Amino acid sequence: MNFETEKISTLFQKIFIPTLLGMISLCAITAIDGMFVGHSVGSDGIAAINITAPLFMVFTGIGLMSGIGSSVIASMALAKGKIKLARLNVSQSLLFLSVFAVILSALMFIFPVKTSYLLGASDYLLDYVKTYLLWILPSFLFLMWALVGVFMIRLDGAPKLAMWITIIESVTNTFLDWLFMFPFGWGIMGAALASSISTIVGGVLTLYYLACKAKTLRLYPIKIDLRGFPLFAKKIANQCRIGSSAMFGEATMAVLMFVGNHIFMQYLGDNGVGAFGVCCYYAPFVFMVGNAIAQSAQPIISYNFGLCNLERVKETVKIAMKTALGFGILTTFIFSVFPHFMIGLFLQNDNPAALLAIAGFPYFATGFSFFILNLTVIGYFQSLERIKPATFFAVLRGGMFLVPAFIFLPKILGIEGIWLAMPLSEILTFAAIGVFYLLQNNSCKKNSLKIKT
């Protein structure tokens, strides 16, 4: 792929289709867990997995933050012919994430009960949550490798390989889910073990490619001593600064699940958490569609921005926004019109939790179009290293709007208000982006008039 001269629409399609399929395959790992757990353990098992989901989102957010940050820096370095700098950047990112994952996983392994309660487990669900947590923890290191690796594999010119790695993960997880939960009868432990093994497979394949098979972005040996550590820390901080809005984007999903679990528990008890849990299996699919669009546009935008080719940057943004709008309308339609079918994949439709989910899902789905559009816009700001607007809008949708919506909407609208908290947050964020765009345009026009006069 030639980021400088190849037709933008062709280039975007080459990256987007395998990226989208890879992202969906990655989400399928968790969703397939839920389907098997729902039909073997029941809504209590789904509720327990949903309670641990924010933890998964935290690790994914950190991984995406470092992955996007290092990918933007590596893209611009490659545009300027600085291959060694690009390689070093990738290696530093992987080292930082490895240390982070090992330390945090070890702490939670030592204190599993405290971690479970902190995540929102009730006494009734404690055993389920603790069991799932202990068996999923070993996979987080390999999850980090895979998250950074797929960015670099795509940038290395092999997006289809990145797709196949995630598909292999998904197929492995599906087979092991069936094997561990039905023939072996291991229940929720089997679900966690299947996810761990499949994630380890993906992480190992990714690291093997970067270490041995990469064309350009092969790993570079790192030597860190006391004198070199400040420079290493500075480079990692720069990666995190650029990719921080991606972490906040993932944090939005964590806040959605964490606060949502507590609010649903408060109003509807364990069945409410189970109902919300089913819906939260679908939310990451929508999140990954937005992510796939943003990540497909990112190397094209960053590379051409590094060359000051702004016309190609603008063309890429237009294609990305049109794609986001199309997928947003499609997902909203599917999830609004077919809730019985979508919920039925996880639970029997006469299950109390399923009945709550079927009633609430059409409300929840109204926010999906704005969800995808917001992620695409934030991804655009990241690609240009415009950290302040990217971070501001990520924080806006993830905390400043979402948490108050969860707290106050149920008091105003009743149960429907809980389901509408996420849509309201995304709509308000999209409106804020629109205001920002108009103010920026007016400012540019005024400056242009001043220059002419």
C-alpha positions in Angstrom: 0.0 0.0 0.0 1.2 3.4 -0.9 -0.2 6.0 1.5 1.2 8.9 -0.5 -0.2 8.2 -4.0 -2.8 5.4 -4.1 -6.4 6.4 -4.5 -7.9 7.2 -1.0 -11.1 5.2 -1.4 -9.2 2.1 -2.6 -6.6 2.6 0.2 -9.3 3.0 2.9 -11.2 0.0 1.6 -8.1 -2.2 1.7 -7.6 -1.3 5.4 -11.2 -1.0 6.6 -12.6 -4.3 5.5 -10.0 -6.6 7.2 -9.8 -4.2 10.1 -13.6 -4.3 10.6 -13.7 -8.1 10.3 -10.8 -8.4 12.7 -12.5 -6.1 15.2 -15.8 -8.0 15.0 -13.9 -11.3 15.5 -12.2 -9.8 18.6 -15.6 -8.8 20.0 -17.0 -12.2 19.1 -14.7 -13.8 21.7 -16.6 -12.1 24.5 -20.0 -12.4 22.9 -19.6 -16.1 22.3 -18.6 -16.5 25.9 -21.9 -14.8 26.8 -24.0 -17.0 24.5 -22.5 -20.2 25.9 -22.7 -18.9 29.5 -26.3 -17.8 29.0 -27.4 -21.2 27.8 -25.3 -23.2 30.3 -25.2 -21.1 33.5 -28.0 -18.6 32.9 -28.4 -14.9 33.5 -26.4 -15.0 36.8 -23.3 -16.0 34.7 -23.9 -13.2 32.2 -24.3 -10.7 35.1 -21.0 -11.9 36.6 -19.1 -11.6 33.4 -20.6 -8.1 32.9 -19.4 -7.1 36.3 -15.8 -8.0 35.3 -16.1 -6.3 31.9 -15.0 -2.9 33.1 -11.7 -4.4 34.1 -11.3 -5.8 30.6 -12.1 -2.3 29.2 -9.4 -0.7 31.4 -6.7 -3.0 30.0 -8.0 -2.6 26.5 -8.1 1.2 26.9 -4.5 1.3 28.1 -3.5 -1.0 25.1 -5.3 1.2 22.6 -3.9 4.3 24.1 -0.3 3.1 23.6 -1.1 1.3 20.3 -2.7 4.4 18.7 0.0 6.7 20.1 2.8 4.6 18.9 1.1 4.0 15.5 0.7 7.8 14.9 4.4 8.4 15.8 5.6 5.4 13.7 3.4 6.6 10.7 5.0 10.0 10.7 8.5 8.6 11.2 8.0 6.3 8.2 6.8 9.2 6.1 10.1 10.9 6.9 12.2 7.7 6.2 13.1 7.3 9.9 12.7 3.5 10.1 14.9 2.9 13.2 12.8 5.5 15.2 9.6 3.8 14.1 10.9 0.3 15.2 12.1 1.7 18.5 8.8 3.3 19.1 7.0 -0.1 18.7 9.4 -1.9 21.0 9.1 0.7 23.7 5.3 0.5 23.6 5.3 -3.3 24.0 7.8 -3.2 26.9 5.7 -0.5 28.8 2.5 -2.5 28.4 4.1 -5.7 29.5 5.3 -4.3 32.8 1.9 -2.6 33.4 -0.1 -5.8 32.7 2.1 -8.0 34.9 2.0 -5.7 37.9 -1.7 -5.0 37.8 -2.7 -8.7 37.1 -0.5 -9.8 40.0 -2.2 -7.4 42.5 -5.7 -8.6 41.5 -4.6 -12.2 41.7 -3.5 -11.7 45.3 -6.7 -9.8 46.2 -9.5 -11.4 44.1 -12.3 -10.9 46.6 -11.6 -7.2 47.2 -11.3 -6.8 43.4 -14.7 -8.5 42.9 -16.5 -6.3 45.4 -14.8 -3.2 44.0 -16.2 -4.1 40.5 -19.7 -4.3 42.0 -20.3 -7.9 42.8 -23.1 -8.7 45.2 -22.7 -11.4 47.8 -24.9 -13.7 45.7 -22.7 -13.2 42.6 -19.3 -13.2 44.4 -18.3 -16.8 43.6 -19.1 -16.4 39.9 -17.2 -13.1 39.6 -14.2 -14.3 41.6 -13.9 -17.5 39.5 -14.1 -15.7 36.2 -11.6 -13.1 37.4 -9.0 -15.6 38.5 -9.1 -17.5 35.2 -9.1 -14.5 32.9 -6.2 -12.6 34.6 -3.4 -14.6 32.8 -4.6 -13.4 29.4 -4.2 -9.6 30.0 -0.5 -9.5 29.1 -1.1 -11.2 25.8 -4.1 -8.9 25.2 -1.7 -6.0 25.4 0.6 -7.5 22.9 -2.2 -8.2 20.5 -3.7 -4.7 20.8 -0.5 -2.9 19.9 0.5 -5.6 17.4 -2.5 -5.3 15.1 -1.9 -1.6 14.7 1.7 -2.2 13.7 0.9 -5.2 11.4 -1.6 -2.9 9.5 1.0 -0.1 9.3 3.5 -2.7 8.1 1.3 -3.3 5.1 -0.4 -6.5 6.2 -4.0 -5.7 7.3 -5.3 -9.1 6.2 -2.8 -10.8 8.5 -4.1 -8.7 11.4 -7.6 -9.8 10.5 -6.7 -13.5 10.4 -5.0 -13.4 13.8 -8.2 -12.1 15.4 -10.3 -14.6 13.4 -8.0 -17.5 14.7 -8.6 -16.1 18.2 -12.3 -16.1 17.7 -12.5 -19.6 16.3 -10.3 -21.0 19.0 -12.4 -19.4 21.7 -15.7 -20.7 20.1 -14.4 -24.3 20.1 -13.0 -24.1 23.6 -16.2 -22.5 24.9 -18.2 -25.4 23.6 -15.7 -28.0 24.9 -15.2 -26.6 28.4 -18.8 -25.7 29.1 -20.8 -28.5 27.6 -18.8 -31.8 27.4 -16.6 -30.9 30.4 -19.3 -28.9 32.3 -16.8 -26.4 33.7 -19.4 -23.5 33.6 -18.1 -20.0 34.1 -14.5 -21.2 34.7 -14.6 -22.8 31.3 -15.7 -19.6 29.7 -12.8 -17.7 31.3 -10.3 -20.4 30.5 -11.4 -20.5 26.8 -11.0 -16.7 26.5 -7.6 -16.8 28.2 -6.2 -19.5 25.9 -7.6 -17.8 22.7 -6.2 -14.4 23.8 -2.8 -16.0 24.5 -2.8 -17.6 21.0 -3.5 -14.1 19.4 -0.8 -12.4 21.5 1.9 -15.0 20.7 1.1 -14.9 16.9 1.3 -11.1 17.0 4.6 -10.9 18.8 6.1 -13.6 16.6 5.2 -11.5 13.5 6.8 -8.4 14.9 9.9 -10.2 16.1 10.6 -12.4 13.1 8.4 -11.6 10.0 7.7 -7.9 9.9 8.9 -6.1 6.7 9.6 -2.7 8.2 8.4 -2.5 11.8 10.4 -5.4 13.2 11.2 -5.1 16.9 14.3 -3.2 17.9 16.5 -4.2 20.9 16.0 -1.8 23.9 18.6 -1.1 26.5 17.4 0.9 29.5 19.7 2.0 32.3 19.3 4.8 34.9 20.5 7.4 32.5 18.3 6.2 29.6 15.1 5.7 31.7 14.0 9.4 31.7 14.1 9.4 27.8 12.2 6.1 27.7 9.6 7.6 30.1 9.3 10.7 28.0 8.7 8.7 24.8 6.1 6.6 26.5 4.4 9.7 27.9 4.2 11.1 24.4 2.6 7.9 23.1 0.1 8.0 25.9 -0.6 11.7 25.3 -1.4 11.1 21.6 -3.5 8.0 22.3 -5.1 9.3 25.5 -8.5 9.9 23.9 -8.6 6.3 22.8 -8.2 5.2 26.4 -11.0 7.6 27.4 -13.1 6.1 24.6 -12.6 2.6 26.1 -13.1 4.1 29.5 -16.5 5.3 28.3 -17.4 1.6 27.8 -16.0 0.8 31.3 -18.0 3.7 32.8 -21.1 2.6 30.9 -20.8 -0.9 32.3 -19.6 -0.1 35.8 -22.2 2.7 36.5 -24.9 0.9 34.6 -24.4 -2.3 36.7 -24.8 -0.3 39.9 -27.9 1.6 38.6 -29.5 -1.5 37.3 -28.8 -3.3 40.5 -30.4 -0.5 42.4 -33.6 -0.3 40.4 -34.0 -3.9 39.1 -31.7 -6.2 41.1 -29.7 -9.1 39.7 -32.1 -9.6 36.8 -31.6 -6.0 35.8 -27.8 -6.5 35.7 -28.3 -9.7 33.6 -30.5 -7.7 31.2 -28.0 -4.9 30.9 -25.2 -7.5 30.6 -26.8 -8.9 27.4 -27.0 -5.4 25.9 -23.4 -4.7 26.9 -22.3 -7.7 24.8 -23.5 -5.8 21.8 -22.2 -2.4 22.7 -18.5 -3.4 22.1 -19.5 -4.5 18.5 -20.8 -1.0 17.9 -17.7 0.5 19.6 -15.4 -1.6 17.4 -17.2 -0.5 14.2 -16.4 3.1 15.1 -12.9 2.1 16.1 -12.4 0.2 12.8 -13.3 3.3 10.8 -11.1 5.6 12.9 -8.1 3.1 12.8 -8.5 2.6 9.1 -8.3 6.3 8.4 -5.5 6.9 10.9 -2.4 5.7 9.0 -3.6 7.5 5.8 -4.3 10.8 7.7 -1.1 10.7 9.8 1.1 9.7 6.9 -0.2 12.5 4.6 -0.3 15.0 7.4 3.4 14.3 7.9 3.9 15.1 4.2 1.7 18.3 4.6 -0.7 16.8 1.9 -3.9 18.3 3.4 -6.1 17.5 0.4 -5.6 13.8 0.9 -6.3 14.3 4.6 -9.6 16.0 3.9 -10.7 13.3 1.4 -9.9 10.6 3.9 -12.0 12.4 6.6 -15.0 12.6 4.2 -14.9 8.9 3.4 -14.6 8.0 7.0 -17.6 10.2 8.1 -19.8 8.8 5.3 -18.8 5.2 6.3 -19.6 6.1 10.0 -23.0 7.5 9.1 -23.9 4.5 7.0 -22.9 1.9 9.6 -24.5 4.0 12.4 -27.9 4.0 10.7 -27.6 0.2 9.9 -26.8 -0.8 13.5 -29.5 1.4 15.0 -32.1 -0.2 12.6 -31.0 -3.8 13.3 -30.9 -3.5 17.1 -34.1 -1.5 17.3 -36.3 -3.7 15.1 -35.0 -7.2 16.1 -34.5 -7.1 19.9 -36.2 -10.5 20.4 -33.8 -12.2 18.1 -30.7 -10.4 19.4 -31.5 -11.1 23.0 -32.6 -14.7 22.2 -29.0 -15.5 21.2 -28.0 -15.2 24.8 -31.1 -16.1 26.9 -34.5 -17.8 26.5 -37.0 -15.1 25.7 -39.2 -16.0 28.7 -36.3 -15.5 31.1 -37.0 -12.5 33.5 -33.7 -10.8 32.5 -34.4 -11.4 28.8 -37.9 -9.7 29.1 -36.2 -6.7 30.7 -33.6 -6.6 27.9 -36.1 -6.9 25.1 -38.1 -4.0 26.5 -35.1 -1.8 26.9 -32.9 -2.6 23.9 -34.7 -0.3 21.4 -34.2 2.7 23.7 -30.5 1.7 24.2 -30.0 1.4 20.4 -31.0 4.9 19.6 -27.6 6.1 20.5 -25.6 3.8 18.2 -25.4 6.2 15.2 -24.0 9.1 17.3 -21.7 6.6 19.1 -20.0 5.6 15.9 -19.8 9.2 14.5 -18.2 10.5 17.7 -15.6 7.8 17.7 -14.7 8.7 14.1 -14.3 12.4 14.8 -12.2 11.7 17.9 -10.0 9.4 15.8 -9.5 12.2 13.3 -8.2 14.5 16.0 -5.8 11.7 17.3 -4.4 11.2 13.8 -3.4 14.9 13.6 -2.0 14.8 17.1 -4.6 17.4 18.2 -4.7 16.0 21.7 -6.8 18.6 23.4 -10.0 18.3 21.4 -9.7 14.5 21.1 -9.3 14.2 24.9 -12.0 16.8 25.7 -14.7 15.1 23.6 -13.7 11.6 24.9 -14.0 12.8 28.5 -17.2 14.7 27.7 -19.0 11.5 26.4 -17.4 9.2 29.0 -17.9 11.1 32.2 -19.3 14.6 32.1 -22.5 13.5 30.2 -22.8 9.8 30.9 -22.6 9.6 34.6 -25.2 12.4 35.3 -27.5 10.9 32.7 -27.4 7.5 34.5 -28.1 9.2 37.8 -30.9 11.7 36.8 -32.7 10.2 33.8 -34.2 7.2 35.8 -35.6 9.8 38.4 -37.2 11.7 35.5 -38.3 9.0 33.1 -38.3 5.8 35.2 -36.7 2.6 34.0 -36.6 3.8 30.4 -34.3 6.6 31.6 -31.6 4.0 32.5 -31.6 2.7 28.9 -31.5 6.2 27.5 -28.5 7.4 29.5 -26.0 6.3 26.8 -27.9 7.7 23.8 -28.3 11.1 25.6 -24.6 11.3 26.3 -23.7 10.5 22.7 -26.2 13.0 21.3 -25.0 15.8 23.6 -21.3 15.0 22.6 -22.2 15.1 18.9 -23.9 18.4 19.4 -20.8 19.8 21.2 -18.6 18.6 18.3 -20.9 20.5 15.9 -20.6 23.7 18.0 -16.8 23.3 18.1 -16.7 22.8 14.3 -18.9 26.0 13.7 -16.8 28.1 16.0 -13.6 26.9 14.4 -14.9 27.6 10.9 -16.0 31.2 11.9 -12.6 31.8 13.5 -10.9 30.7 10.3 -13.1 32.9 8.2 -12.4 35.9 10.4 -8.6 35.3 10.3 -8.8 34.9 6.5 -10.6 38.3 6.1 -8.0 40.0 8.3 -5.2 38.7 6.2 -7.0 39.9 3.0 -7.6 43.4 4.4 
